[in-house]
Amino acid sequence: MRNFRVPLLITTPIYYANAAPHLGSAYTTIAADVLARHWRNQKRRVFSLTGTDEHGQKVADAAKQAGVDPQAFVDQQAKVFKTAFQGLNVGFDRFIRTTEPDHLKGVEFFLNQLKKAQTPKKRPAIYKGIYQGWYCQGCEKFLTEKELVEGKCPLHQTAPQYLTEENYFFRLSDYLPQIRKAISQNKLKIFPSTARQETLGYFKQGVQDFSISRQKVDWGVPLPFDKRQTAYVWVDALPNYLTGVGYGQGRRYRNWWRGEVVHFMARDILKFHAIYWPALLLAVGEPMPYTIVAHGFFTVEGKKMSKSLGNVILPKEAIAKFGVDGTRYLLLSACPFGQDGDLSMVRFLEKYNADLANGLGNLASRTTNMLERYLVGRVSLGQPPKPLLRANQHIENFDFFRALQEIWKTITWANQAIDKVQPWELAKKQDKTSQAKLKKFLSELAAQLLEIAKAIKPFMPEAGKRIEASLHAESIKKIPPLFIRAV
Ligand SMILES: [Zn+2]
């Protein structure tokens, strides 16, 4: 089992600053926040990290289009992401930005370590190689085959030139056997098992060395050993997990990096986290055993979310309709964590009313109402009939969907118990047996509700807190509805 005393570092990917936060990034970030809140509630030391990836050609392009310089552009974008996550009640310890001075310093340190590194086959980890591709003069960048339309740059309608440039490459191939072994032996854990299988599949397909620098991208971190080139994507973005906790400035980062590390992400960047990143860590002499948790993608009513289809659900729209707690609940209960999910506002509405307004909300107000009316000033919480231990275990195994199922089983059970026992009928009878029965039932119900409040707190911090506060009050008062029915 896990050692609770080991500090826990929880990360989300840093989000690329050229776009706006969408439901997918909200989902990843909420999931990471649920785990962080769960462990914090158990008094474990947790550091949660999220942020923005602010370098690269696409950001420079987006800034140019907006008519501002890249730094002003990313300053604005970082604010947008920060505000969006705060709006979802995500309590991160640090929001890291890859243009921050300590990150730049940390990446330089990382790159220098990489330059000095020898692979297990005693070869330099970094070598000069040739990068080839289609270069558009107008765009001033390489375009991928996919981006070309009938062999032309779609923006400039001109045929790109086939150019080669000298880049630095990372000798990933020399590290593959070690990483594959770590995954097979579960020293490098990947959740869920489908994501683990997918990763093992990459090894069969073959994984190539990758280029870590570009000559023609100015908006980036210059390589400390060759200032004509800038660091390319992975060696700038991935090290944020280290620099975010102080890498490159003494040994402080080890408090976190030598503890337990959990990386959350969507499956599209699984390969880079499960193969590239551990190899880079091995090269710079950092330990790699850690946990990767990858979730799937969302469609809306069976279709891919896209602006042109007009079916994009924005986090703020969901919040406006279902509240912050409601949105967090609806997203994490939408599909088993790790699988692809299909969303619809209609289903959200039904689920919100059924599970929150009727289910949890109704249980909380009925229970506190009866405690207020029938047991004035003499409430002591009984033993909860059903502890929610299994929900906790599911959270710790990153199975948020099943954790919620477990909690909702108990909510349904408690609501049914009230209907069956009919405490209001017992209250009418004045005999001792009925009164004792009433008291026992309500104090157990109150204890059960408190258990439920604790269990939902990582998912729905506000609702959890409000229920807890009401049950801890000297004399219990009925709480106003937690979830207003939505229409
Ligand atoms: Zn072009």
Residues whose N, C-alpha, C, O or C-beta is under 5 A from the ligand:
A	BS01	ZN	C136 G138 C139 C153 L155 H156
